[in-house]
Amino acid sequence: MPLSMTGFGRALVNQYQSSLSMELRSVNSRYFDLTIRSPRLLSSLEAGWRQQIQEEISRGKLELRVTYQDLSGASLNITSDLARARAYAQAYRDIAQALGEDPPDNLAMRVAQLPDVICLEEEAADEESLARISQACLADCLADFHKMRSQEGGNLAQGLLQGLDRMEILRGQLLQKAAGVTDRYRDRLLARVEELLGLAQEEFYDGQRVAAEIAIFADKADITEELTRLASHFQQFQLILAGEGALGKKLDFLIQEMNRESNTIASKSQDLEMTKLAVELKSEIEQVREQIQNLE
């Protein structure tokens, strides 16, 4: 089953008087691009998370958000920077004096709310325990993430197969039209000769020249090889789509080959109906190509 590059997963683990939650989301990207947003005290674990994610996901623009809480409360440490507070307070007084006003009555409260005056320092549980918690949490998060991607991938696969069915119908119609294109050209050519020469047709008519012209046309307008290769591409497309894991790049390469064949067919079309069918085929191929961009 193919996997969508669009996904979301979350997990929460409470162990060792610690609470750790993770959210992983992704959108389409040609490459693997992971951003991790976590508390500073967990930064030493980010390399392990990155490796764990990259082992399971090959491409996509991903974001991992991590939150941590010490449930015991014992590791909370609140400190105040008194030197910074005095400097802020003096700045308040200087500004008030310059403006001819008195400092506010709640000066201490205002100063306490300024940046880095009161600091909350949180110490995590020991790194080994926290590493085990984070690995378990990330594993659960990835499982939830893959579940959504699998569901989305299944829906995309159904849409791709429907597109492939429409492309096969158009290929069959082109095959039918191609079978009579030389005969139609010969009839038009002979009718034109008769129209131009009239009663003098027997005197000037060169059957060998007309036959050679028809043979040249038949060779230029022949799309049998292109249609045969398209049939092979369609079969290969179904085989790849029935596989597992990262299939997007393989399917993207194959759809490019289909597009190349459809361009050749369109350039060889000598019939208005065949040209219309070739354009419809190119349109279906483009729609399938856009859907493939959503697969990993």
BELWOMO-V259185 format. One record per backbone hydrogen bond with DSSP energy under -0.5 kcal/mol. NH is the residue of the N-H (numbers start at 0). CO is the residue of the C=O. Records with the same first field share a line. If there is no record, write none. Layout:
NH: CO  CO
This chain:
2: 244
3: 148
4: 293
5: 293
6: 4  25
8: 23
10: 21
12: 19
14: 12  17
17: 14
18: 68
19: 12
20: 66
21: 10
22: 64
23: 8
24: 62
25: 6
26: 60
32: 30  59
34: 61
36: 63
37: 35
41: 38
42: 39
44: 41
45: 42
48: 44
49: 45
50: 46
51: 47
52: 48
53: 49
54: 50
55: 52
56: 52
59: 30
60: 26
61: 32  59
62: 24
63: 34
64: 22  62
65: 36
66: 20
68: 18
70: 16  68
71: 16
75: 72
76: 120
78: 76  118
80: 116
81: 79
84: 80
85: 81
86: 82
87: 83
88: 84
89: 85
90: 86
91: 87
92: 88
93: 89
94: 90
95: 91
96: 92
97: 93
98: 94
99: 96
100: 95
106: 103
109: 105
110: 106
111: 107
112: 108  109
113: 110
116: 113
117: 113
118: 78  116
120: 76  118
121: 119
122: 74  120
129: 125
130: 126
131: 127
132: 128
133: 129
134: 130
135: 131
136: 132
137: 133
138: 134
139: 135
140: 136
141: 137
142: 138
143: 139
144: 140
145: 141
146: 142
147: 143
148: 144
149: 145
150: 146
151: 147
152: 148
153: 149
154: 150
155: 151
156: 152
157: 153
158: 154
159: 155
160: 156
161: 157
162: 158
163: 159
164: 160
165: 161
166: 162
167: 163
168: 164
169: 165
170: 166
171: 167
172: 168
173: 169
174: 170
175: 171
176: 172
177: 173
178: 174
179: 175  176
180: 177
183: 179
184: 180
185: 181
186: 182
187: 183
188: 184
189: 185
190: 186
191: 187
192: 188
193: 189
194: 190
195: 191
196: 192
197: 193
199: 196
200: 197
201: 198
203: 199
204: 200
206: 204
209: 205
210: 206
211: 207
212: 208
213: 209
214: 210
215: 211
216: 212
217: 213
218: 214
219: 215
220: 216
221: 217
226: 222
227: 223
228: 224
229: 225
230: 226
231: 227
232: 228
233: 229
234: 230
235: 231
236: 232
237: 233
238: 234
239: 235
240: 236
241: 237
242: 239
244: 0
246: 244
250: 246
251: 247
252: 248
253: 249
254: 250
255: 251
256: 252
257: 253
258: 254
259: 255
260: 256
261: 257
262: 258
263: 259
264: 260
265: 261
266: 262
267: 263
268: 264
274: 270
275: 271
276: 272
277: 273
278: 274
279: 275
280: 276
281: 277
282: 278
283: 279
284: 280
285: 281
286: 282
287: 283
288: 284
289: 285
290: 286
291: 287
292: 288
293: 290
294: 291
295: 2
